[in-house]
Amino acid sequence: MIRGETSHYDVVISEASKGISQVSNENNVPIIFGVLTTDTMQQALERAGIKNNLGWNYALQAIEMGSLIKNLN
C-alpha cells in the first residue's frame, strides 16, 4: 500500500490489520501480516524485490509457522 494524498491509506491499513487480527483470534491460527506500507513507489519496489523480497520472507515465515503448528498437534 503506497500512501497517497488522502486518508484512504490509513483507513485501508487499519482495517486490514484489524481483519487479519480478528481472523487469527477467531480461528486460533497465527497469520503473517505481510502488507507492505510505503510512502513512495521506490520504497515499494525496494521492499518487493529490488533490495529485498519481503513477500518471499513472509511466505517462508508462514510455512515455518504451519510446520510448527503441525508438529505441536
Contact map, one row per residue, 1 for C-alpha under 8 A:
1110000010001000000000000000000000111100000100000000000000000000000000000
1111000010000000000000000000000000001111100100000000000000000000000000000
1111100010000000000000000000000000001111000000000000000000000000000000000
0111111110000000000000000000000000000010000000000000000000000000000000000
0011111000000000000000000000000000000000000000000000000000000000000000000
0001111110000000000000000000000000000000000000000000000000000000000000000
0001111111100000000000000000000000000000000000000000000000000000000000000
0001011111110000000000000000000000000000000000000000000000000000000000000
1111011111111000000000000000000000000000000000000000000000000000000000000
0000001111111100000000000000000000000000000000000000000000000000000000000
0000001111111110000000000000000000000000000000000000000000000000000000000
0000000111111111000000000000000000000000000000000000000000000000000000000
1000000011111111100000000000000000001000000000000000000000000000000000000
0000000001111111110000000000000000000000000000000000000000000000000000000
0000000000111111111000000000000000000000000000000000000000000000000000000
0000000000011111111100000000000000000000000000000000000000000000000000000
0000000000001111111110000000000010000000000000000000000000000000000000000
0000000000000111111111000000000000000000000000000000000000000000000000000
0000000000000011111111100000000000000000000000000000000000000000000000000
0000000000000001111111110000001010000000000000000000000000000000000000000
0000000000000000111111111000001000000000000000000000000000000000000000000
0000000000000000011111111100000000000000000000000000000000000000000000000
0000000000000000001111111110000000000000000000000000000000000000000000000
0000000000000000000111111111111000000000000000000000000000000000000000000
0000000000000000000011111111100000000000000000000000000000000000000000000
0000000000000000000001111111000000000000000000000000000000000000000000000
0000000000000000000000111111100000000000000000000000000000000000000000000
0000000000000000000000011111110000000000000000000000000000000000000000000
0000000000000000000000011011111000000000000000000000000000000000000000000
0000000000000000000000010001111100000000000000000000000000000000100000000
0000000000000000000110010000111110000000000000000000000000000100000000000
0000000000000000000000000000011111000000000000000000000001001100000000000
0000000000000000100100000000001111100000000000000000000001000000000000000
0000000000000000000000000000000111110000000000000000011001000000000000000
1000000000000000000000000000000011111000000000000000000000000000000000000
1000000000000000000000000000000001111100000100100000000000000000000000000
1110000000001000000000000000000000111110000100000000000000000000000000000
1110000000000000000000000000000000011111101100000000000000000000000000000
0111000000000000000000000000000000001111101000000000000000000000000000000
0110000000000000000000000000000000000111111100000000000000000000000000000
0100000000000000000000000000000000000111111110000000000000000000000000000
0000000000000000000000000000000000000001111111000000000000000000000000000
0000000000000000000000000000000000000111111111100000000000000000000000000
1100000000000000000000000000000000011101111111110000000000000000000000000
0000000000000000000000000000000000000000111111111100000000000000000000000
0000000000000000000000000000000000000000011111111111100000000000000000000
0000000000000000000000000000000000010000001111111111110000000000000000000
0000000000000000000000000000000000000000000111111111111000000000000000000
0000000000000000000000000000000000000000000011111111110000000000000000000
0000000000000000000000000000000000000000000011111111100000000000000000000
0000000000000000000000000000000000000000000001111111100000000000000000000
0000000000000000000000000000000000000000000001111111110000000000000000000
0000000000000000000000000000000000000000000001111111111110000000000000000
0000000000000000000000000000000001000000000000111001111111000000000000000
0000000000000000000000000000000001000000000000010000111111100000000000000
0000000000000000000000000000000000000000000000000000111111110000000000000
0000000000000000000000000000000000000000000000000000111111111000000000000
0000000000000000000000000000000111000000000000000000011111111100000000000
0000000000000000000000000000000000000000000000000000001111111110000000000
0000000000000000000000000000000000000000000000000000000111111111000000000
0000000000000000000000000000000100000000000000000000000011111111100000000
0000000000000000000000000000001100000000000000000000000001111111110000000
0000000000000000000000000000000000000000000000000000000000111111111000000
0000000000000000000000000000000000000000000000000000000000011111111100000
0000000000000000000000000000010000000000000000000000000000001111111110000
0000000000000000000000000000000000000000000000000000000000000111111111000
0000000000000000000000000000000000000000000000000000000000000011111111100
0000000000000000000000000000000000000000000000000000000000000001111111110
0000000000000000000000000000000000000000000000000000000000000000111111111
0000000000000000000000000000000000000000000000000000000000000000011111111
0000000000000000000000000000000000000000000000000000000000000000001111111
0000000000000000000000000000000000000000000000000000000000000000000111111
0000000000000000000000000000000000000000000000000000000000000000000011111
